[in-house]
């Protein structure tokens, strides 16, 4: 009964949005007349976080954030990797952080969202591949392993890159709620695909968001990435992989993720169930599991220990 009511409400909402978009969708403020007015942001979409020179490098990791997440919110994970002797390259996908096309007629926040409304799956795949080559080059120079760490969209894109790009390989992976499959509720957003500029409010608290909301163009790129994963997933994925996910995740189905591991015979993948500390408020979604603030001190301590153990790094 509840599911039927949910579908009815969604259909009515979609119809209302459709009518609104027809009436007002073309009235985009601060429009620009040509691409020549767009200037590439001078800040690089990647940032190195290297360990102290007094320590020996034990690996090099590529870290990729989730959909509409501030790339700097991956800092807690990066700090743990650095502490374990791992150099880190943190990637900002287009539409996040400083990776956007600036426009002199609008604010930086508006310009970032404008770039977010024009992203594509292939653009993100190209960005992550470019970042991977930097990581591989440094790892080769230091003669150490290549690691991959991704959250949600980032985890999905890292897997897609491994499957689709010849020559890509990771020695180990850590994936936080990887969006390898989407819940039924999430897929309902596909009904809004004809409106790529439409912005949907995010579940995460404002201080985690790179933008106030997520445009349908970004969801389309994510859904395309999921489709590519489903069509190409094979034994190449079977690298030692640690997965963190909450059984109550609203976006990535816990059961389906375990089915993927079984059906694809990924016997080197290990799932670590996340159970947030009791004091974590309801304003933090179950999908958000990347630091102490989102899971609680006790759970985060367990996760940190699991990460170090996975990378075979002692105290």
Rosetta silent file (secondary structure, phi, psi, omega in degrees, C-alpha in Angstrom):
SEQUENCE: XXXXXXXXXXXXXXXXXXXXXXXXXXXXXXXXXXXXXXXXXXXXXXXXXXXXXXXXXXXXXXXXXXXXXXXXXXXXXXXXXXXXXXXXXXXXXXXXXXXXXXXXXXXXXXXXXXXXXXXXXXXXXXXXXXXXXXXXXXXXXXXXXXXXXXXXXXXXXXXXXXXXXXXXXXXXXXXXXXXXXXXXXXXXXXXXXXXXXXXXXXXXXXXXXXXXXXXXXXXXXXXXXXXXXXXXXXXXXXXXXXXXXXXXXXXXXXXXXXXXXXXXXXXXXXXXXXXXXXXXXXXXXXXXXXXXXXXXXXXXXXXXXXXXXXXXXXX
SCORE:     score description
SCORE:     0.000 S_00000001
   1 L     0.000  -44.945  179.058    0.000    0.000    0.000 S_00000001
   2 H   -64.158  -39.509  179.746    2.810    2.400    0.927 S_00000001
   3 H   -64.713  -41.218  178.869    4.708    1.562   -2.259 S_00000001
   4 H   -62.970  -42.476  179.255    1.609    2.242   -4.383 S_00000001
   5 H   -63.772  -37.886  179.339    1.099    5.584   -2.669 S_00000001
   6 H   -61.987  -43.316  179.682    4.767    6.449   -3.272 S_00000001
   7 H   -65.365  -39.987  179.230    4.440    5.809   -7.004 S_00000001
   8 H   -62.936  -45.319  179.198    1.261    7.912   -7.236 S_00000001
   9 H   -62.206  -40.857 -178.981    2.936   10.820   -5.457 S_00000001
  10 H   -64.673  -40.960  179.448    5.992   10.501   -7.705 S_00000001
  11 H   -63.080  -44.044  178.987    3.877   10.538  -10.879 S_00000001
  12 H   -63.721  -39.934  178.241    2.004   13.644   -9.722 S_00000001
  13 H   -64.542  -43.787 -179.997    5.288   15.340   -8.828 S_00000001
  14 H   -61.630  -42.705  179.047    6.812   14.475  -12.191 S_00000001
  15 H   -63.300  -39.307  179.667    3.794   15.865  -14.038 S_00000001
  16 H   -66.303  -43.124  179.110    3.943   19.074  -12.026 S_00000001
  17 H   -63.784  -38.670  179.687    7.661   19.501  -12.686 S_00000001
  18 H   -60.682  -46.103  179.785    7.103   18.849  -16.382 S_00000001
  19 H   -64.408  -40.994  179.154    4.508   21.624  -16.608 S_00000001
  20 H   -62.992  -41.744 -177.908    6.704   24.006  -14.653 S_00000001
  21 H   -65.984  -37.050  178.096    9.668   23.290  -16.896 S_00000001
  22 H   -63.597  -35.597 -177.401    7.624   23.925  -20.027 S_00000001
  23 H   -80.694  -38.854 -170.552    6.577   27.306  -18.673 S_00000001
  24 H  -125.810   -4.828 -172.363    9.823   28.483  -17.123 S_00000001
  25 L   -62.287  -27.599 -177.745   12.594   26.043  -18.047 S_00000001
  26 L   -86.092   -5.886 -178.947   14.018   28.168  -20.840 S_00000001
  27 L   -89.987   74.958 -177.225   14.368   31.245  -18.676 S_00000001
  28 L   -91.168  119.795 -179.406   17.884   30.579  -17.490 S_00000001
  29 L   -68.843  154.681  176.378   19.435   33.548  -15.666 S_00000001
  30 L    57.373   37.416 -179.951   22.903   34.780  -16.523 S_00000001
  31 L   -68.254  155.209  179.007   22.907   32.979  -19.882 S_00000001
  32 L  -119.549  152.828 -172.511   25.966   33.358  -22.085 S_00000001
  33 L   -90.198  -20.650 -177.250   26.019   33.713  -25.830 S_00000001
  34 L  -155.301  157.786  179.093   29.097   31.707  -26.724 S_00000001
  35 H   -67.407  -19.696 -179.814   31.623   29.223  -25.382 S_00000001
  36 H   -63.518  -19.681 -179.683   34.341   31.834  -25.891 S_00000001
  37 H   -83.525   -7.881  178.238   33.100   33.555  -22.742 S_00000001
  38 L   -90.652  133.845 -179.018   33.895   30.496  -20.671 S_00000001
  39 E  -120.297  128.444  178.986   37.353   30.352  -19.151 S_00000001
  40 E   -60.487  132.784  178.664   38.812   27.152  -17.741 S_00000001
  41 L   -60.489  137.442 -173.663   39.358   27.436  -13.984 S_00000001
  42 L   -73.856  -22.739 -179.645   43.041   27.846  -13.258 S_00000001
  43 L   -74.027  136.375 -179.323   43.020   25.439  -10.297 S_00000001
  44 L   -70.249  146.237  178.189   43.941   21.888  -11.185 S_00000001
  45 L   -76.278   -1.617  177.143   41.230   19.207  -10.670 S_00000001
  46 E  -123.841  149.816  179.311   43.800   17.062   -8.845 S_00000001
  47 E  -140.725  128.016  179.158   45.721   17.725   -5.661 S_00000001
  48 E   -82.575  140.175  171.680   48.633   15.778   -4.236 S_00000001
  49 E  -128.431   94.796 -174.639   48.811   14.887   -0.553 S_00000001
  50 L   -99.503  152.023 -179.971   52.254   13.391   -0.057 S_00000001
  51 L   -73.466  168.091  179.439   53.721   11.915    3.096 S_00000001
  52 L   -65.461  147.220 -176.962   56.600   13.541    4.926 S_00000001
  53 L   -63.066  -21.023 -178.881   60.004   13.094    3.320 S_00000001
  54 L   -76.240  -12.255 -178.974   61.265   11.397    6.458 S_00000001
  55 L  -103.669  152.572  178.209   58.890    8.470    5.865 S_00000001
  56 L   -86.263  132.765  178.963   59.172    5.752    3.239 S_00000001
  57 L   -72.358  126.135 -178.269   56.439    5.693    0.606 S_00000001
  58 L  -106.755   -4.713  179.741   54.553    2.380    0.772 S_00000001
  59 E   174.311  166.737  176.258   52.058    3.059   -2.010 S_00000001
  60 E  -129.148  129.179 -174.976   50.316    5.688   -4.115 S_00000001
  61 E  -120.373  141.548  169.976   46.535    6.013   -4.069 S_00000001
  62 E   -98.332  126.795  179.914   43.975    7.718   -6.264 S_00000001
  63 E  -115.693  129.901 -178.350   41.037    9.023   -4.214 S_00000001
  64 E  -130.596  130.405 -175.703   37.724    9.987   -5.855 S_00000001
  65 L   -76.295  179.335  177.962   34.731   11.570   -4.108 S_00000001
  66 L   -95.064  179.652 -177.279   31.003   10.901   -4.443 S_00000001
  67 L   -66.140  123.139  179.064   28.270   12.668   -6.382 S_00000001
  68 L    60.767   26.293  175.415   27.950   16.319   -5.331 S_00000001
  69 E   -99.011  139.227  174.096   30.334   15.796   -2.439 S_00000001
  70 L   -62.390  125.247 -179.502   33.017   18.371   -1.679 S_00000001
  71 H   -56.796  -31.562 -178.957   36.309   16.693   -2.660 S_00000001
  72 H   -69.679  -14.787  177.133   37.930   18.093    0.485 S_00000001
  73 H   -73.280   -6.354  173.594   35.492   16.044    2.590 S_00000001
  74 H   -83.655    4.070 -173.848   37.612   13.015    1.631 S_00000001
  75 H   -61.354  -35.961  179.591   40.347   14.505    3.828 S_00000001
  76 H   -61.702  -39.521  177.378   39.737   12.157    6.770 S_00000001
  77 H   -68.585  -43.981 -179.830   40.394    9.185    4.484 S_00000001
  78 H   -60.540  -41.531 -179.497   43.409   10.901    2.921 S_00000001
  79 H   -61.308  -39.727  178.638   44.886   11.632    6.352 S_00000001
  80 H   -67.050  -39.040  178.432   44.693    7.950    7.286 S_00000001
  81 H   -66.197  -44.150  177.644   46.353    6.930    4.040 S_00000001
  82 H   -60.242  -43.179 -179.765   49.133    9.485    4.530 S_00000001
  83 H   -61.975  -27.209  179.293   49.636    8.299    8.103 S_00000001
  84 L   -88.765    4.708  177.747   50.041    4.779    6.718 S_00000001
  85 L    89.713   21.585 -177.285   52.788    5.912    4.339 S_00000001
  86 E  -110.810  123.596  171.981   50.663    6.282    1.201 S_00000001
  87 E   -71.491  143.845 -175.503   50.912    9.257   -1.150 S_00000001
  88 E  -129.202  135.934  169.690   47.480   10.384   -2.318 S_00000001
  89 E  -110.591  114.804 -179.158   46.174   12.149   -5.410 S_00000001
  90 E   -94.871  120.943 -177.004   42.713   13.581   -4.689 S_00000001
  91 E   -99.368  134.880  170.902   40.619   14.078   -7.832 S_00000001
  92 L  -105.543  113.735  177.352   37.826   16.628   -8.228 S_00000001
  93 L   -71.981  155.207 -178.748   35.437   15.566  -10.991 S_00000001
  94 L   -53.324  133.463 -178.001   33.928   18.297  -13.179 S_00000001
  95 L    93.927    2.075 -179.471   31.261   20.222  -11.311 S_00000001
  96 E  -127.995  147.262  175.885   32.935   19.647   -7.929 S_00000001
  97 L    56.666 -128.244  179.924   35.415   21.698   -5.924 S_00000001
  98 L   -95.560    6.628 -178.644   37.577   23.872   -8.170 S_00000001
  99 E   -93.036   86.017  177.577   36.924   21.848  -11.312 S_00000001
 100 L  -158.976  165.032  177.760   34.513   24.036  -13.255 S_00000001
 101 E   -91.452  121.865 -178.842   34.458   26.625  -16.029 S_00000001
 102 E   -76.230  152.700  179.139   34.423   30.141  -14.662 S_00000001
 103 L  -137.011  118.637 -175.693   32.071   32.765  -16.019 S_00000001
 104 L   -62.888  -14.298 -176.306   32.751   36.470  -15.297 S_00000001
 105 L   -91.294   -7.630 -177.567   29.009   37.206  -15.251 S_00000001
 106 L  -136.951  168.897 -179.596   28.119   34.902  -12.358 S_00000001
 107 L   -73.068  166.434  178.657   29.465   33.800   -8.979 S_00000001
 108 H   -61.727  -41.073  179.242   31.816   30.850   -8.500 S_00000001
 109 H   -62.171  -41.572  178.773   29.021   28.790   -6.939 S_00000001
 110 H   -68.029  -37.393  179.622   26.749   29.476   -9.916 S_00000001
 111 H   -67.458  -38.781  178.001   29.574   28.689  -12.354 S_00000001
 112 H   -62.945  -45.257  178.863   30.290   25.398  -10.619 S_00000001
 113 H   -64.681  -37.827  178.379   26.630   24.391  -10.833 S_00000001
 114 H   -61.117  -41.838  176.621   26.534   25.485  -14.480 S_00000001
 115 H   -67.085  -37.075  178.933   29.455   23.154  -15.243 S_00000001
 116 H   -61.781  -31.793 -178.927   27.738   20.416  -13.209 S_00000001
 117 L   -76.998   -4.631 -177.695   24.721   20.758  -15.510 S_00000001
 118 L  -120.418   10.112 -177.785   26.911   19.954  -18.535 S_00000001
 119 L   -71.970  156.997  174.730   28.847   16.935  -17.285 S_00000001
 120 L  -136.171  160.880  177.860   28.900   13.618  -19.144 S_00000001
 121 H   -59.416  -44.501 -176.530   29.978   10.125  -18.259 S_00000001
 122 H   -67.845  -32.013  175.589   32.798   10.191  -20.810 S_00000001
 123 H   -64.034  -47.804  179.335   34.140   13.491  -19.446 S_00000001
 124 H   -63.334  -38.724 -179.987   34.349   12.039  -15.939 S_00000001
 125 H   -64.440  -39.106  177.939   35.929    8.844  -17.280 S_00000001
 126 H   -65.767  -39.470 -179.729   38.580   10.881  -19.086 S_00000001
 127 H   -65.992  -42.235 -178.616   39.301   12.880  -15.931 S_00000001
 128 H   -71.718  -31.836  176.947   39.740    9.826  -13.756 S_00000001
 129 H   -67.379  -42.494  177.476   41.949    8.164  -16.353 S_00000001
 130 H   -60.186  -42.418  178.553   44.210   11.240  -16.528 S_00000001
 131 H   -66.192  -39.952  179.361   44.484   11.224  -12.742 S_00000001
 132 H   -59.927  -40.688 -179.355   45.211    7.490  -12.722 S_00000001
 133 H   -62.601  -35.623  177.014   48.141    7.985  -15.110 S_00000001
 134 H   -65.757  -42.308  179.293   49.673   10.501  -12.685 S_00000001
 135 H   -65.169  -45.002 -178.988   49.305    8.022   -9.829 S_00000001
 136 H   -63.032  -39.196  179.929   50.750    5.164  -11.856 S_00000001
 137 H   -62.747  -43.866  179.935   53.719    7.278  -12.918 S_00000001
 138 H   -68.856  -38.620  179.518   54.577    8.182   -9.310 S_00000001
 139 H   -64.296  -39.396  178.474   54.088    4.594   -8.137 S_00000001
 140 H   -64.158  -41.182 -179.675   56.412    3.368  -10.892 S_00000001
 141 H   -65.149  -39.246 -178.717   59.000    5.935   -9.889 S_00000001
 142 H   -88.218   -8.175 -178.234   58.789    4.912   -6.233 S_00000001
 143 L    57.053   51.850 -179.377   58.431    1.213   -7.095 S_00000001
 144 L  -132.747  166.279 -178.736   55.361    0.821   -4.905 S_00000001
 145 E   -68.494  159.128  174.263   51.791   -0.481   -5.417 S_00000001
 146 E  -103.533  126.970  179.174   48.907    1.504   -6.932 S_00000001
 147 E  -115.904  155.138  174.172   45.795    1.772   -4.774 S_00000001
 148 E  -128.829  134.620  177.764   42.311    3.083   -5.510 S_00000001
 149 E  -132.640  122.944 -178.233   39.885    4.566   -2.978 S_00000001
 150 E  -141.959  148.635  177.332   36.449    5.800   -4.019 S_00000001
 151 E  -115.356  127.883  173.887   33.157    6.793   -2.463 S_00000001
 152 L    54.450 -111.800  177.278   29.784    6.197   -4.165 S_00000001
 153 H   -55.457  -41.609 -179.152   30.137    7.674   -7.693 S_00000001
 154 H   -60.230  -42.244  177.660   33.911    7.665   -7.251 S_00000001
 155 H   -63.662  -40.620  178.108   33.948    3.946   -6.497 S_00000001
 156 H   -63.328  -47.377 -178.312   31.787    3.233   -9.529 S_00000001
 157 H   -64.589  -35.350  177.592   33.959    5.317  -11.870 S_00000001
 158 H   -64.816  -38.981  177.223   37.096    3.621  -10.568 S_00000001
 159 H   -68.900  -42.127  178.358   35.618    0.204  -11.350 S_00000001
 160 H   -60.128  -42.885  179.656   34.458    1.326  -14.784 S_00000001
 161 H   -60.761  -42.675  179.249   37.934    2.617  -15.593 S_00000001
 162 H   -61.093  -37.570 -177.476   39.430   -0.718  -14.587 S_00000001
 163 H   -78.585  -35.498 -168.446   36.990   -2.566  -16.860 S_00000001
 164 H  -100.198  -24.392 -173.953   37.060   -0.297  -19.898 S_00000001
 165 L  -105.038  119.118  179.330   40.575    1.114  -20.178 S_00000001
 166 L   -61.632  136.259  176.109   43.399   -1.134  -21.342 S_00000001
 167 L    92.228   -7.335  179.511   46.448   -1.060  -19.099 S_00000001
 168 L   -84.767  133.973  179.272   44.650    0.119  -15.951 S_00000001
 169 L  -155.433  141.164  173.925   45.275   -1.951  -12.842 S_00000001
 170 L  -118.144  144.172  175.712   45.063   -1.472   -9.071 S_00000001
 171 L   -77.579  -36.547  177.218   46.862   -3.600   -6.526 S_00000001
 172 E  -151.629  155.490  177.523   44.113   -3.015   -3.965 S_00000001
 173 E  -131.635  150.534  167.790   40.887   -1.039   -3.643 S_00000001
 174 E  -128.580  122.450 -175.770   38.802    0.421   -0.834 S_00000001
 175 E  -120.762  126.347  177.435   35.243    1.366   -1.823 S_00000001
 176 E  -100.773  112.672  179.924   32.818    3.319    0.352 S_00000001
 177 L    42.967   56.891 -176.472   29.200    2.570   -0.624 S_00000001
 178 L   -65.197  132.642 -175.383   30.142    2.140   -4.309 S_00000001
 179 L   -80.533   54.647  179.792   27.225    2.953   -6.623 S_00000001
 180 L   -77.358  -18.333  175.033   27.534   -0.304   -8.590 S_00000001
 181 L  -147.621  151.025 -176.566   23.782   -0.722   -8.286 S_00000001
 182 L  -119.685  144.150  178.149   21.033    1.775   -7.489 S_00000001
 183 L   -65.388  160.717  178.821   17.881    1.329   -5.419 S_00000001
 184 H   -57.619  -41.300  179.076   14.482    1.341   -7.127 S_00000001
 185 H   -61.137  -38.464  178.572   13.729    4.738   -5.624 S_00000001
 186 H   -64.717  -39.117 -178.704   16.937    6.108   -7.122 S_00000001
 187 H   -70.019  -16.862  176.845   16.069    4.843  -10.575 S_00000001
 188 H   -61.911  -22.121  178.834   12.763    6.736  -10.467 S_00000001
 189 H   -64.665  -19.042 -179.947   14.835    9.827  -11.232 S_00000001
 190 H   -59.577  -24.505  178.799   15.236    8.511  -14.777 S_00000001
 191 H   -63.248  -18.942 -177.751   11.757    9.899  -15.508 S_00000001
 192 H   -99.794   10.255 -178.758   13.322   13.368  -15.286 S_00000001
 193 L   -57.046  -31.327  179.445   16.088   12.691  -17.831 S_00000001
 194 L   -64.630   -7.417 -176.611   14.570   15.042  -20.468 S_00000001
 195 L  -121.214   75.349 -174.200   15.484   17.935  -18.162 S_00000001
 196 L   -62.074  -26.349 -178.567   19.302   17.855  -17.730 S_00000001
 197 L   -85.175  -10.155 -179.707   19.449   21.307  -16.122 S_00000001
 198 L   -64.774  134.584 -176.772   16.896   20.458  -13.450 S_00000001
 199 E  -108.184  125.396  179.741   18.519   20.439   -9.999 S_00000001
 200 E  -101.436  135.340  179.572   17.428   17.904   -7.372 S_00000001
 201 E   -61.929  145.964 -177.796   18.016   18.594   -3.684 S_00000001
 202 L   -94.627  156.258  178.105   20.697   16.414   -2.062 S_00000001
 203 L   -78.642  -27.629 -174.207   20.360   14.173    0.997 S_00000001
 204 L   -72.291  151.644  173.752   23.685   15.229    2.488 S_00000001
 205 L   -58.249  153.690 -174.960   24.044   18.119    4.939 S_00000001
 206 H   -55.966  -37.697 -175.847   24.984   21.414    3.286 S_00000001
 207 H   -71.997   -6.086  172.842   28.552   21.337    4.629 S_00000001
 208 H   -97.790  -18.339 -171.876   29.192   18.116    2.659 S_00000001
 209 E   -81.126  139.715  172.149   27.753   19.363   -0.638 S_00000001
 210 L   -80.353  -31.347  176.011   29.808   20.771   -3.474 S_00000001
 211 L  -133.356  162.298 -179.015   26.616   22.340   -4.871 S_00000001
 212 L   -64.582  -27.326  178.273   23.238   23.042   -3.294 S_00000001
 213 E  -151.461  178.819 -178.529   21.711   20.294   -5.447 S_00000001
 214 E  -116.089  122.858  179.815   22.488   17.748   -8.166 S_00000001
 215 E   -73.469  155.930 -179.379   21.412   18.351  -11.799 S_00000001
 216 H   -64.030  -26.157  176.824   19.806   15.596  -13.828 S_00000001
 217 H   -59.770  -38.088  179.364   22.764   15.705  -16.236 S_00000001
 218 H   -70.395  -40.295  176.429   24.945   14.366  -13.400 S_00000001
 219 H   -64.192  -37.724  178.226   22.431   11.630  -12.562 S_00000001
 220 H   -61.312  -42.945  178.247   22.328   10.682  -16.233 S_00000001
 221 H   -63.268  -39.535  178.575   26.123   10.311  -16.244 S_00000001
 222 H   -64.741  -46.006  179.697   25.907    8.181  -13.106 S_00000001
 223 H   -62.289  -36.575  177.885   23.208    5.915  -14.564 S_00000001
 224 H   -65.337  -38.404  177.963   25.296    5.508  -17.719 S_00000001
 225 H   -63.728  -40.913  177.564   28.262    4.489  -15.568 S_00000001
 226 H   -62.472  -42.994  178.847   26.114    1.866  -13.822 S_00000001
 227 H   -60.960  -43.410  178.558   24.990    0.511  -17.196 S_00000001
 228 H   -62.414  -39.816  178.932   28.603    0.238  -18.375 S_00000001
 229 H   -62.455  -47.744 -177.913   29.501   -1.594  -15.171 S_00000001
 230 H   -61.823  -35.174 -177.945   26.666   -4.088  -15.570 S_00000001
 231 H   -79.537  -25.836 -170.859   27.586   -4.800  -19.192 S_00000001
 232 H  -116.090   -7.729 -176.270   31.335   -5.142  -18.676 S_00000001
 233 L   -56.640  126.298  178.543   31.865   -6.438  -15.138 S_00000001
 234 L  -150.014 -166.644 -173.392   34.193   -9.441  -15.208 S_00000001
 235 H   -66.850  -12.143  177.797   37.062  -11.086  -13.349 S_00000001
 236 H   -62.278  -23.495  178.502   39.312   -8.076  -13.949 S_00000001
 237 H   -74.958  -14.804 -171.517   37.556   -6.553  -10.950 S_00000001
 238 L   -77.269   66.284  173.384   38.710   -9.364   -8.695 S_00000001
 239 L  -105.750  154.854  175.957   41.413   -7.424   -6.890 S_00000001
 240 E   -53.725  113.270 -172.223   41.746   -7.410   -3.095 S_00000001
 241 E  -134.587  131.796  176.475   38.930   -4.988   -2.282 S_00000001
 242 E  -108.299  125.001 -178.205   37.448   -3.747    0.981 S_00000001
 243 E  -115.848  127.720  173.298   33.884   -2.413    0.780 S_00000001
 244 E  -104.806  130.247  177.232   32.203   -0.314    3.439 S_00000001
 245 E  -159.212  142.623  175.879   28.414   -0.031    3.290 S_00000001
 246 E   -87.829  135.872 -179.124   25.527    0.436    5.688 S_00000001
 247 L   -61.049  -22.132 -179.018   22.773   -2.182    5.394 S_00000001
 248 L   -97.112   13.215 -179.019   20.240    0.672    5.466 S_00000001
 249 L   -49.116  127.540 -177.476   21.879    2.593    2.595 S_00000001
 250 L   -81.046  -16.562 -173.048   19.158    4.599    0.805 S_00000001
 251 L  -112.064  -38.574 -179.893   20.968    4.780   -2.543 S_00000001
 252 L  -111.653  116.575 -177.632   23.014    1.594   -2.945 S_00000001
 253 L   -69.797  120.173 -178.110   21.123   -1.651   -2.125 S_00000001
 254 H   -58.773  -45.965 -178.280   23.147   -3.721    0.342 S_00000001
 255 H   -64.061  -44.274 -179.162   21.634   -7.043   -0.800 S_00000001
 256 H   -63.539  -37.655  178.897   22.186   -6.308   -4.493 S_00000001
 257 H   -62.263  -41.483  177.462   25.814   -5.382   -3.858 S_00000001
 258 H   -67.643  -33.730  176.374   26.399   -8.751   -2.230 S_00000001
 259 H   -64.547  -40.555  177.973   24.651  -10.455   -5.156 S_00000001
 260 H   -59.790  -44.732 -179.895   27.037   -8.733   -7.578 S_00000001
 261 H   -60.975  -41.951 -179.424   30.003  -10.030   -5.599 S_00000001
 262 H   -71.286  -49.244 -176.055   28.615  -13.582   -5.659 S_00000001
 263 H   -66.179  -35.065 -179.766   27.415  -13.620   -9.274 S_00000001
 264 L   -87.931    0.764  178.067   30.625  -12.083  -10.626 S_00000001
 265 L    56.839   47.966  179.177   32.700  -14.452   -8.482 S_00000001
 266 L   -92.038   71.901 -174.135   34.615  -11.626   -6.823 S_00000001
 267 L   -72.833  -10.355  177.148   36.018  -13.782   -4.059 S_00000001
 268 L   -92.725    1.488  177.714   38.715  -11.216   -3.220 S_00000001
 269 E   -92.515  134.032 -179.393   36.077   -8.628   -2.293 S_00000001
 270 E  -124.162  128.223 -179.991   35.249   -8.273    1.391 S_00000001
 271 E   -97.694  127.626  176.676   32.225   -6.394    2.740 S_00000001
 272 E  -111.145  107.860 -177.923   32.547   -4.548    6.030 S_00000001
 273 E   -69.320  132.521  179.188   29.090   -3.617    7.334 S_00000001
 274 E   -99.553  127.767  174.322   28.859   -0.099    8.747 S_00000001
 275 L  -125.264  106.919 -173.728   26.649    0.518   11.765 S_00000001
 276 L   -63.514  149.000  176.598   26.654    4.155   12.731 S_00000001
 277 L   -60.732  149.255 -173.597   27.046    5.185   16.358 S_00000001
 278 L   -59.764  -28.660 -175.723   23.729    5.807   18.091 S_00000001
 279 L   -80.302   -7.102  178.847   24.293    9.536   18.534 S_00000001
 280 L   -68.743  125.924 -174.233   24.519   10.216   14.782 S_00000001
 281 L   -73.447  165.754 -178.899   21.411   12.227   13.873 S_00000001
 282 L   -71.319  -12.922  179.012   18.793   11.426   11.251 S_00000001
 283 L   -74.544  -10.355  175.945   19.966   14.366    9.131 S_00000001
 284 L   -99.050  118.047 -178.069   22.967   12.231    8.107 S_00000001
 285 L   -68.277  157.916  177.859   21.947    9.675    5.473 S_00000001
 286 L   -69.735  -19.877  179.819   23.007    6.036    5.764 S_00000001
 287 L   -73.800  -24.794 -176.930   24.762    6.425    2.410 S_00000001
 288 L   -87.746  109.705 -172.759   27.197    8.964    3.846 S_00000001
 289 L  -143.377   46.859 -169.943   29.994    6.998    5.574 S_00000001
 290 L  -111.481   -1.059 -179.135   33.287    8.781    4.909 S_00000001
 291 L  -163.969  179.645 -178.402   34.410   10.236    8.240 S_00000001
 292 H   -61.566  -38.580 -177.727   33.891   10.474   11.981 S_00000001
 293 H   -65.212  -27.630 -176.254   31.153   13.083   11.615 S_00000001
 294 H   -95.431  -19.949 -179.254   29.064   10.809    9.403 S_00000001
 295 H  -122.795  -17.162 -176.606   29.465    7.459   11.221 S_00000001
 296 L   100.622  154.994 -175.056   30.587    8.305   14.751 S_00000001
 297 H   -60.982  -46.123 -176.876   33.895    7.987   16.577 S_00000001
 298 H   -64.422  -46.303 -179.467   33.626    4.291   17.468 S_00000001
 299 H   -66.423  -39.599 -178.586   32.611    3.159   13.975 S_00000001
 300 H   -65.123  -37.177  177.282   35.208    5.367   12.317 S_00000001
 301 H   -61.797  -41.956  177.047   37.946    3.878   14.492 S_00000001
 302 H   -63.192  -41.349 -179.434   36.908    0.388   13.343 S_00000001
 303 H   -65.524  -41.635  178.958   36.908    1.508    9.725 S_00000001
 304 H   -62.024  -42.439  178.909   40.377    3.042   10.001 S_00000001
 305 H   -64.273  -39.163  179.241   41.768   -0.159   11.477 S_00000001
 306 H   -65.345  -38.336  179.525   40.169   -2.203    8.692 S_00000001
 307 H   -63.660  -48.292 -179.470   41.702    0.067    6.046 S_00000001
 308 H   -63.428  -38.408  177.825   45.213   -0.251    7.452 S_00000001
 309 H   -66.009  -38.930  179.969   44.828   -4.007    7.766 S_00000001
 310 H   -62.820  -38.418  179.542   43.592   -4.217    4.159 S_00000001
 311 L   -85.165    8.679  178.344   46.652   -2.391    2.899 S_00000001
 312 L    56.949   40.733 -178.142   48.845   -4.713    4.991 S_00000001
 313 L  -114.458  118.989 -179.249   50.198   -1.768    6.922 S_00000001
 314 L   -81.592 -179.520 -179.560   51.042   -2.293   10.535 S_00000001
 315 L   -72.084    0.000    0.000   51.154    0.247   13.305 S_00000001
